[in-house]
Amino acid sequence: MRTVNYQAINTLKSVVIHSFLISVAMTCIFPIFWMVRSSLMTPSTIFSDKSFIPKEIHFENYYFAWMEGGFGAYFLNSVLYTTTVVVGIVIIASLAAYAFSRLQFPGKNFFFYMFVGAMMIPLPGSFVPLYVLMNKLGLLNSRLGYILCMINVGLSLSILILKTFFDKMPSDLEEVAKIDGCSRLGIWWHVVLPLARPAIAVIVIFNSLNVWNEYILAMLLLNDKAKMPLQIGIMQFQGAYSVDYHLLMAGLTIAAVPIVLIYLAMQKHIIKVLASGADLG
């Protein structure tokens, strides 16, 4: 009777799975590598030099992109927009989700399903009402108007994620804090938010990507170049008849760094959510 070598089968299965995952990872990493590589070259050598490591490295491309290309102002605008919008979404969404999860009030389910239903409306479908609303409020071509619109865009999904997380969160610590005289806002700040760090990390990543990469809504609401975000600044390197690829790639590399750093800072919380099997969506 032939015996089955389960160890060999498991080894072969592991090799096949890891080979597939490595190949997928390489296809994702290679465009990033090519972007960084091209940012260190001259326009004449980007497509002619086939070596993986450029023969001549030009770090001055980053200086020209940042200073002479005006990329620095767009970058700082995006930092301001992303930070303000993400903080606003975390505060508003966590308060709303905590209310939907723990409080009882008339119309609770109705309002919650309204937020969930808003997720089915694509962003371009809200452009006209957002533009009309900002126009009536006198907030067109203003940083405040753009920030409020971007907060509105990210609220629905964030509330859904946090409410789902709060529903599964045990309320024992909240009861202890209430006995100690802590108010609802105190419980939200001192108990609920610290426990919800994994879900908040997911919200920070999603909304940071959304705001950092936003282009169309900024074009619609902002007319002043001094107020425009990063993605519009990247388009400045593309002319009508030519593209400064070395400066464009330098700008894209600078644009990618903050999101990578945010993900690295939040990854342990995201892995904790995935490992715990929390249903966040």
N, C-alpha and C positions, 0 to 999 in steps of 0.2 A: 504494500500500500504506500503510495507516494505521499510524502509529508510536504506540507506547504511551508516555505520559508517566509514567514510573515515579516521578519526583519528586513529581508531583501526587498519585499514588495513595498514596505513603508519607506525604505530608503529611496527606491525608484520614484515613488509618488512624491516624496519631498523634493527630489532633484527636478522633476518635471514642473512642479508648482513654483519652486524658487526660480527656475530658468524663465518661466513665463513672466513672473513678477519683475525680475531683473530687466527683461526685454521691454516691458511696459514702462518701467521707471526710466530706462535709457531714452526711450522715445519722448518722454516728458522733459528729461534733463537736457537733451541735446539742443533744443531751440534756445534754452537759457544760456547754455555754454556758447552757442554761436553768437548770441546777442552780446555777451560780455566780451568775447573775442573780437567782434567787429567794432566794439566801442573803443578798442585800443589800437585801431589801425587807421590808415589814411584812405580816402575815397578810392584811390587808384589800386590799392592792394586788397581791399575787402573781397573782391571777386576773383582776383588773380592769384593771391597767395593761398595755396591749398593746405598749408601746414596747420596743425592743430594749435600750436603756439606761435603767435606772430613773431617774425624775425626782428621787427622793430616795434617797441611798445610806446604808444603815445598817450600818456596820462593827461596831456594838455587838452584832449578832447572834452574831458569833464569840465575843465575850467571854461572853455569856450561855450559849451552848452549851458553852463550855469550862469555865467556873467554876460557874455556877448549875445547869447540867444535869448536872454531874459527868462531863462528857465527857473531861476531861483525864486522870482516873485510868484510864478504859478505854483511852484512847489509849496511855498509857505501858505498860499491861499488854500491849497488842498489839505495841508496839515490843520489849518484853522477849521475848515469845514468838517473834516473827518472827526476831529476831536470833539467839536461842539455837538455835532449830530449824534455821534455814538453815545456821549454822556447824556444828552437829552433823551435818546431812545431808551437807554438803560433805566433812567429815573422814571420816566413816564410809563414805560411798559411794565416795569416791576411793580409800581403802585397800582396800575390797572389790573395786572394779573393777580396780585395779592387780593385785591378787592373782589375780583371774579371768583377766586378760589376759596376765600375764607368768609366773606361777608354775605349777608342776605339783604337784598333790596329789590324794590319793584323794577321789573324789566331787565333783570340781571341776564337771563339767557338771551333775551332779544338783542341787547347791546353786544353781548359776546359774539353771537352769530353774525351780527353786522360786521364786526371786525374780521371774522373768519371769511365771510362772503366777499369782503373787500380784496382778499388775496386773489380772487378769481378775475379781477379787473386788471388787465395788463397795464404797465406804466404808460405807454403811449395813449391809452384810452382815457387817462386822467389829465393829459396835457392841457386840453381846452379849458376844463373847469378850473384847473390850477392857475392858468394864465389869467382867466377872467377874475378869479378871486384875488390874486395878487395885484391886479390892476385896480380893482375897486378899493383895496386896502392901501394903495399907494406904495406897495413894496416891490414893484418891478425894478429890476436893475439894482437891487440892494442885497447885501450879504444876509441880512436877517430874513428876507423873503425866501431866498434860496435855502437857507438852513431849515426854516420851518417846513418847506416843501419836502426836503429830504428826510426830516424826522417823520413826517406823515407817511412817506413811502415805506419806511422800515418798521412802523408800529405794529401792523397786523401780525406778521410772522413772529415778531418778538413777543407779543402778548400771548400768542398761542403756545410758543415754546415754554415761556415762564409759567403760564397757568398749568400746563401739563406737568411741569416739574413740581410746582407747589402742591398740586393735588396728591402727588405721591410722597410728599414730604411729611413726616410725622409731626404732629402738633404738640407733642409733650413739652418741648422747650418753650414754645409760645405760651403754653399755659403756666409754666413756671415763671416766665418773665411777667406775665399778667398778674400773678399773685404777688410778685415783688413790686408791683406798682408801675410797671412799664406801660406806656400808652401804645396805641395802635401804631403810630409812627415810630415809636421807640422799638417796638417789636420788629417792624419792617427793617429798620436800619441796623439794629444790633444782632438780630437773630436770623431773619429771613434772608437778607442779602448775603451774609457770609456763607450760609448753607447753600445758596444758589450760585456759588462761584462757577461751577462747571457749566451750568446753563448760560450764565452771563458771558462766559468765555466764548461759547458758540455764537451768541448774539453779537459780541464785539467783532468776531472774525467776519461773519456774514455782512454786517452793516459797514464795517471798514472797507471791505472789498467793494461793496455797492457804491459808497460815497466816493472812494478813491478813484474808481474807474468810470464814474458817471460823466457823460458827455452831452447827451441830447437835451436834457432838462436845463443844463447850464447854458447851452446855446440859446434856449428859448427865453430864459428869464434874465440873463445877464448880457448887457451890451458893452459895458466898460471893460477894457482889456485888463485893467489893474485889479479887477475883482474876479477874473475868470480862473477856473481850477486847472489842475495839472494836465488833464487829457487834452484840453484845448491848447495848452502851451506846447504839447508834443507836436501838434499839427503845424506849428510855426516852422518846423524844420523841413516841411514838405512844400516846395514851391510849385508854381504852375508847370514848369518844364523840367525841373530837376529835384532830386532829393539828397539832402546832406546825410547820407546813411551813417557816417561815423558819429555825427552829432546826435542823430536820431537814436542810435543804439546807446549812446552814452546817457541820453535823457531817459530812455526806457529802463536802463539799468538802475539809475537813480530812483526812478519811480517804483521799481520792484523791491528795493531794499526795505522801506518801512513796513510793507505788508509781510514780507518774510520775517522781519523782526517781531512783529505783532504775533504772527503764528507761532514762532519759537517761544515767545513768552507765555502763550496761552495753551500750548500743546498738551501739557500735563493734565490740564483740566478737561480738555476735549477727549483725551485718551481715557480719563476717568469716567466720563459719560459713556463712551463706547463700551468700556470694559464692564460697566455696571448694567448695561443693557437697558438704560433709561430710554423710554420712548419719547423723543423730543419732536416729533413731527407728525 
